[in-house]
Amino acid sequence: MATEIKIRKGESIEKALRRLKKKLDREGIMKDIRAKRHFEKPSEKRRRQAARARINARRATYAASL
Protein backbone atom coordinates (compact mmCIF):
# COMPACT_ATOMS: atom_id res chain seq x y z
CA MET A 1 0.00 0.00 0.00
CA ALA A 2 1.36 3.39 -0.94
CA THR A 3 2.02 6.04 1.66
CA GLU A 4 -0.11 9.08 1.10
CA ILE A 5 -0.95 12.40 2.69
CA LYS A 6 -3.87 14.66 2.08
CA ILE A 7 -3.11 18.27 1.20
CA ARG A 8 -4.84 20.55 3.66
CA LYS A 9 -6.83 23.54 2.56
CA GLY A 10 -4.50 26.47 1.92
CA GLU A 11 -1.35 24.32 2.38
CA SER A 12 1.53 24.84 -0.02
CA ILE A 13 2.97 21.98 -2.04
CA GLU A 14 6.37 22.46 -0.38
CA LYS A 15 4.86 22.01 3.08
CA ALA A 16 2.93 18.92 1.96
CA LEU A 17 6.12 17.44 0.47
CA ARG A 18 7.93 18.08 3.75
CA ARG A 19 5.17 16.22 5.64
CA LEU A 20 5.37 13.32 3.16
CA LYS A 21 9.15 13.08 3.55
CA LYS A 22 8.83 13.06 7.34
CA LYS A 23 6.20 10.33 7.17
CA LEU A 24 8.37 8.20 4.85
CA ASP A 25 11.34 8.71 7.16
CA ARG A 26 9.35 7.68 10.24
CA GLU A 27 8.17 4.52 8.46
CA GLY A 28 11.76 3.63 7.51
CA ILE A 29 11.05 3.64 3.80
CA MET A 30 13.75 6.19 2.93
CA LYS A 31 16.37 4.24 4.90
CA ASP A 32 15.40 1.07 3.06
CA ILE A 33 15.56 2.78 -0.34
CA ARG A 34 19.03 4.17 0.40
CA ALA A 35 20.25 0.77 1.58
CA LYS A 36 19.00 -0.98 -1.57
CA ARG A 37 20.40 1.64 -3.95
CA HIS A 38 23.49 -0.54 -4.50
CA PHE A 39 24.12 -4.23 -3.98
CA GLU A 40 25.83 -5.01 -0.70
CA LYS A 41 27.92 -8.15 -0.52
CA PRO A 42 27.03 -10.51 2.35
CA SER A 43 30.49 -10.01 3.88
CA GLU A 44 30.05 -6.22 3.82
CA LYS A 45 26.62 -6.59 5.43
CA ARG A 46 28.05 -8.76 8.24
CA ARG A 47 30.90 -6.29 8.78
CA ARG A 48 28.46 -3.35 8.98
CA GLN A 49 26.19 -5.23 11.39
CA ALA A 50 29.15 -6.24 13.60
CA ALA A 51 30.36 -2.65 13.74
CA ARG A 52 26.87 -1.48 14.70
CA ALA A 53 26.71 -4.16 17.42
CA ARG A 54 30.07 -2.97 18.82
CA ILE A 55 28.80 0.61 18.98
CA ASN A 56 25.58 -0.47 20.70
CA ALA A 57 27.52 -2.59 23.22
CA ARG A 58 29.78 0.36 23.99
CA ARG A 59 26.75 2.59 24.53
CA ALA A 60 25.12 -0.01 26.79
CA THR A 61 28.21 -0.33 29.00
CA TYR A 62 28.54 3.46 29.19
CA ALA A 63 24.86 3.84 30.14
CA ALA A 64 25.18 1.09 32.77
CA SER A 65 28.15 2.84 34.37
CA LEU A 66 26.17 6.06 34.89
Sequence and secondary structure as in RCSB ss.txt:
>XXXX:A:sequence
MATEIKIRKGESIEKALRRLKKKLDREGIMKDIRAKRHFEKPSEKRRRQAARARINARRATYAASL
>XXXX:A:secstr
        TT  HHHHHHHHHHHHHHHTHHHHHHHTSS   HHHHHHHHHHHHHHHHHHHHHHHH 
